[in-house]
Amino acid sequence: MQLSNVIMKRNGQKMANLKNFGSAWGFILNDDSIAFIDNHDNQRGHGAGGDILTHKFKRNYKIANAFMLAWPYAFVQVMSSYDFPLSENWLGPPTNGGGDTKDVIINSDETCGNGWICEHRWKTIYKMAEFRNVANAFSRGDKAFIVINNENFDLDNVLKTSLPPGKYCDIITGNKVNNSCTGKIAKVNLDGTIKVNIPHNSDDPIFAIHSLSLIESSKIENFFWHVINIWNNFLDLFRKK
């Protein structure tokens, strides 16, 4: 609920407020926690919690799940549900005229049809589950990097990552196929900078890359990147003494 409040900008909250999200907010410790955006009860208004963010607010729901799956807090739980009108939140799963539960139909884009929502099959969500597995996923060290634009203006900035230099496939807009990408390609420079553009009105205002989405790299640049990292680590140790 607290995460949803930030994503929905309730009481003027912003994404920057999430910089220490987790036990610092008064939540229980990481290893004892289960995090989820919604469940079958509270998406129908049952139980405590107030206004729950659900699949009916698709864009914000994808942002919330992307953050939850990227942020290193708790064991996470992804929802998978079916559609229902809010005025009839007591309804069970989709049925035919005889009362039999309808089959789940898989659409060409891998989402579900026939009244089933299957949030776990939304590309943003299953790709961020992949991201979490790789990062084990803010810049998550030299394993993964994510940017979320939840502002009312476009994001078009040069940002800093810790990923090795090379060209990466944005896993939100495309898939890595061999050494090519079906979506956006972004280049991480030798100094770790990367140019990111996310329109504020995008249905998926998220950019995410990780070590397994690398599609092209330079041996020379990687050599110098490792040398620079070794030198920086040495300087850090020296400063701590």
Phi and psi in degrees as a GROMACS rama.xvg file:
@    title "Ramachandran Plot"
@    xaxis  label "Phi"
@    yaxis  label "Psi"
@TYPE xy
-62.3402  -41.222  GLN-2
-64.3911  -43.0736  LEU-3
-60.9781  -37.5669  SER-4
-59.674  -39.3942  ASN-5
-70.6872  -46.6126  VAL-6
-60.321  -38.6598  ILE-7
-82.8044  0.00946685  MET-8
60.5809  33.1145  LYS-9
-69.5585  139.09  ARG-10
57.5763  31.5402  ASN-11
72.2456  18.5842  GLY-12
-73.2861  151.99  GLN-13
-129.257  162.532  LYS-14
-58.436  -30.8104  MET-15
-60.332  -23.4106  ALA-16
-66.5767  -15.6851  ASN-17
-87.9467  8.98083  LEU-18
-62.0379  -23.164  LYS-19
-125.934  31.9736  ASN-20
-58.4842  131.948  PHE-21
136.22  -138.513  GLY-22
-61.627  -25.8535  SER-23
-65.5045  -17.6302  ALA-24
-88.1444  4.43359  TRP-25
93.8921  5.69324  GLY-26
-76.2946  163.917  PHE-27
-68.7911  165.296  ILE-28
-61.9978  152.704  LEU-29
-48.8714  -52.1996  ASN-30
-71.0895  -11.0482  ASP-31
-106.288  6.07932  ASP-32
-108.377  147.607  SER-33
-121.788  125.749  ILE-34
-109.605  138.354  ALA-35
-153.908  155.996  PHE-36
-83.5072  -42.771  ILE-37
-153.411  169.539  ASP-38
-141.261  -179.503  ASN-39
-64.7459  -26.0778  HIS-40
-82.0433  -56.2235  ASP-41
-73.1759  -19.0033  ASN-42
-70.1627  -12.7334  GLN-43
-103.31  5.74698  ARG-44
85.0143  9.8873  GLY-45
-87.5608  139.273  HIS-46
84.7868  179.645  GLY-47
-81.0801  170.609  ALA-48
130.666  -23.6065  GLY-49
82.9756  -145.008  GLY-50
-74.7479  111.036  ASP-51
-93.8675  136.06  ILE-52
-80.5384  124.185  LEU-53
-132.14  -176.723  THR-54
-61.1808  -16.5303  HIS-55
-70.6744  -15.2722  LYS-56
-114.585  72.1441  PHE-57
-57.368  -48.261  LYS-58
-62.4095  -51.1237  ARG-59
-65.9449  -32.164  ASN-60
-65.3969  -39.0212  TYR-61
-67.936  -38.6158  LYS-62
-61.9959  -46.1462  ILE-63
-62.2022  -44.1902  ALA-64
-67.5719  -37.144  ASN-65
-61.7537  -44.6399  ALA-66
-64.6212  -47.1323  PHE-67
-57.4569  -42.0839  MET-68
-75.3262  -23.3344  LEU-69
-88.0252  -31.5812  ALA-70
-79.8323  134.388  TRP-71
-79.6317  65.3489  PRO-72
-141.154  129.908  TYR-73
71.4489  167.723  ALA-74
-85.0162  132.602  PHE-75
-103.159  150.791  VAL-76
-128.625  123.949  GLN-77
-99.7472  137.989  VAL-78
-81.3856  150.075  MET-79
-143.748  116.952  SER-80
-140.496  -169.453  SER-81
-128.677  163.844  TYR-82
-81.849  153.709  ASP-83
-161.76  147.698  PHE-84
-74.8981  140.973  PRO-85
-60.513  -27.4249  LEU-86
-74.9782  -11.5897  SER-87
-133.165  57.5042  GLU-88
-72.9951  0.532964  ASN-89
-87.8828  -8.07025  TRP-90
-65.0837  144.712  LEU-91
-85.2972  -164.655  GLY-92
-65.5607  163.711  PRO-93
-56.8434  134.849  PRO-94
-131.587  159.993  THR-95
-89.3257  -175.234  ASN-96
-59.9807  -26.1774  GLY-97
-89.3264  0.195094  GLY-98
91.4149  1.02803  GLY-99
-79.1711  141.358  ASP-100
-64.9884  133.234  THR-101
-71.2457  149.182  LYS-102
-67.8524  151.743  ASP-103
-81.1241  121.467  VAL-104
-99.2276  132.138  ILE-105
-97.8283  119.966  ILE-106
-77.0675  172.271  ASN-107
-63.559  -25.6827  SER-108
-93.2655  14.5723  ASP-109
76.3734  1.73912  GLU-110
-83.023  174.57  THR-111
-99.6516  156.498  CYS-112
-129.385  -169.024  GLY-113
67.6156  29.227  ASN-114
92.5759  -5.21306  GLY-115
-92.2944  137.412  TRP-116
-90.187  -46.9474  ILE-117
51.6248  58.4759  CYS-118
-53.3644  -31.0721  GLU-119
-65.7893  -14.9346  HIS-120
-96.9676  -3.37088  ARG-121
-66.1591  136.035  TRP-122
-57.4366  -44.9025  LYS-123
-56.3538  -40.695  THR-124
-75.357  -47.0799  ILE-125
-72.3444  -26.5313  TYR-126
-72.0663  -33.2764  LYS-127
-74.9461  -25.6667  MET-128
-65.3252  -39.9506  ALA-129
-61.5931  -44.1574  GLU-130
-56.9816  -45.5808  PHE-131
-63.0641  -40.4403  ARG-132
-64.3757  -37.3975  ASN-133
-72.8478  -41.0805  VAL-134
-78.6203  -29.3675  ALA-135
-60.3598  120.324  SER-139
-95.9285  67.8132  ARG-140
62.6959  -142.247  GLY-141
-96.8799  22.3426  ASP-142
-106.6  -37.7772  LYS-143
-157.819  161.457  ALA-144
-152.629  133.871  PHE-145
-136.704  145.173  ILE-146
-132.438  133.302  VAL-147
-123.686  129.021  ILE-148
-107.855  101.964  ASN-149
-111.446  23.1171  ASN-150
-94.2869  176.352  GLU-151
-96.0758  20.1855  ASN-152
-143.596  159.916  PHE-153
-68.077  147.355  ASP-154
-103.446  122.282  LEU-155
-145.215  81.3723  ASP-156
-133.557  160.053  ASN-157
-94.725  120.02  VAL-158
-115.529  166.37  LEU-159
-107.317  131.461  LYS-160
-123.73  172.058  THR-161
-110.413  10.4929  SER-162
-73.631  150.456  LEU-163
-62.0882  153.837  PRO-164
-65.2606  151.558  PRO-165
147.788  -179.572  GLY-166
-100.346  133.298  LYS-167
-122.752  149.918  TYR-168
-92.121  123.856  CYS-169
-68.9711  114.167  ASP-170
-73.1882  -12.9164  ILE-171
-79.8884  -36.9529  ILE-172
-96.6974  -12.8085  THR-173
-160.662  -177.504  GLY-174
-120.619  146.077  ASN-175
-79.9834  123.001  LYS-176
-123.66  107.974  VAL-177
56.5152  -117.944  ASN-178
-111.989  32.5675  ASN-179
-131.431  173.304  SER-180
-135.017  136.772  CYS-181
-86.2213  -3.33581  THR-182
-125.194  -146.879  GLY-183
-70.588  143.688  LYS-184
-115.415  131.657  ILE-185
-125.359  142.318  ALA-186
-105.982  125.044  LYS-187
-91.502  123.601  VAL-188
-82.5207  171.597  ASN-189
-58.103  -33.4427  LEU-190
-84.7004  5.53311  ASP-191
87.1802  0.109837  GLY-192
-81.0459  153.826  THR-193
-149.22  140.539  ILE-194
-92.6419  124.315  LYS-195
-124.652  131.62  VAL-196
-127.019  120.118  ASN-197
-132.905  108.189  ILE-198
-60.5974  142.708  PRO-199
-68.744  -22.9866  HIS-200
-98.3816  14.6754  ASN-201
-68.2733  143.641  SER-202
-68.0385  -25.6683  ASP-203
-127.252  79.1601  ASP-204
-79.7406  53.0598  PRO-205
-135.316  139.866  ILE-206
-126.42  129.028  PHE-207
-146.504  132.272  ALA-208
-135.141  158.596  ILE-209
-151.413  177.362  HIS-210
-60.1511  -31.8801  SER-211
-82.1589  -7.21922  LEU-212
-96.5256  8.53099  SER-213
-67.0831  128.053  LEU-214
-114.596  -16.9083  ILE-215
-157.344  134.602  GLU-216
-144.835  159.546  SER-217
-108.081  128.317  SER-218
-60.8553  -38.4898  LYS-219
-66.0081  -47.5602  ILE-220
-62.5897  -39.7945  GLU-221
-65.1728  -36.9141  ASN-222
-60.9126  -50.559  PHE-223
-65.8425  -33.8534  PHE-224
-61.9039  -43.7576  TRP-225
-65.9767  -39.1205  HIS-226
-62.5412  -44.9554  VAL-227
-62.4663  -41.8621  ILE-228
-64.2108  -42.3358  ASN-229
-61.2578  -43.9892  ILE-230
-63.6968  -43.6644  TRP-231
-64.7017  -38.995  ASN-232
-63.9413  -39.053  ASN-233
-62.7229  -43.5215  PHE-234
-62.9934  -39.5708  LEU-235
-62.6124  -42.5795  ASP-236
-64.331  -39.4885  LEU-237
-64.8684  -39.6728  PHE-238
-68.2538  -29.2011  ARG-239
-76.2936  -18.0922  LYS-240
